Amino acid sequence: MGEVVGVGLIAHVPTIMLPKETRMELNEGKDSTLVAGLEKLRKDVFESVDYDTVVVFDSHWATTVEFVVSSHERRHGLFTSEELPRGMHAVPFDYRGDPELAELMSEAAEKNGTWITPIDDPDLPVMYATINLWKFLGEGLPDKKWVSVSLCQTATDEDFLRAGRAIGEAIAQSDRRVILLASGALSHTFHKLRELRKHEMADPSNIFSKEALNADYERLDWFAGGDHARVLETMPAFHRVRPEAMFGHWLLAIGAIGEEACTAPGIQYSDYENSIGTGQVHVWFPQPAGGFPRAKDLTLSRE
């Protein structure tokens, strides 16, 4: 029986891919703690923990009528971002996929009232919310498998949770030890173009609004205490500060590990930082004693 051996809410912002000198120029002579956090996370977890597959909930991969999971045997090539080619261009990548686990996700989706489609098209684009994390956490570890799961842009909170439950069940039905990465931000509103260069520093005073700043800090406190139930209960309020991708990356992850039954406390692997108005942080949830709760077998009467 497979299991989830760790979960991360991880920032993938483009600045982590810039040269150190450029990062420091943008941040008043200091480097972003997001980079050091990824380096430490690699040492503490990705080079130390026993795992087979990394599943990335990719907040930059938007699909419309279903969730999609990459089901390639191998993905390789050069990545240039359509969003920010100046900072992310011709980035080489080469990693194994996990088509067997992707197929199990698809099979588990229907009983959970949702749709997850495996796609192995060699021309399927890959997004930097996956590539940036792989470069820091996966490159040089060729025996580890990486797959990406899209965020359906027509999904509700309940849809994300249903897909997460299906993924949790698929993992349990497999023989895989899996790391889940919710790749994305907390609050996510950018400053406007003519103003944003005044707000490139990492200091949280540059977050887009006080409401967003306070909402992010609340959730970081709840994560630290393992109060995932409180985060779930307050999703309607959090949506008011526009979390990245409707916070679907985190909802998928928590759906896979038991929702409000999960009380795993989080460890911050970086400071909470600004990125031109958005809230960025690395939080790692180690596997608790006895494992994460299994995804719930709920009836589908909830809207």
Buried (B, 14 or more C-beta within 10 A) or exposed (E): EBBBBBBBBBBBBBBBBBEEEEBBEBBEEEBBBBBBBBEBBBEBBBEEEEBBBBBBBBBBBBBEEBBBBBBBEEBEEEBEBEEBEEBBEEBEBEBBBBBBBBBBBBBBBEEBBBBBBBBBEEEBEBBBBBBBBBBBBBBEBEEBBBBBBBBBEEBBBBBBBBBBBBBBBBBBBBEBBBBBBBBBBBBBBEBEEEEBEEBBBBEBEBBBEEEBBEBBBBBBEBBEEBBBBBBBEBBEEBEEBBBBBBBBBBBBBBBBBBBBBBBBBBBBBBBBBBBBBBBBBBBBBBBBEEEBBBBBEBEEEEE
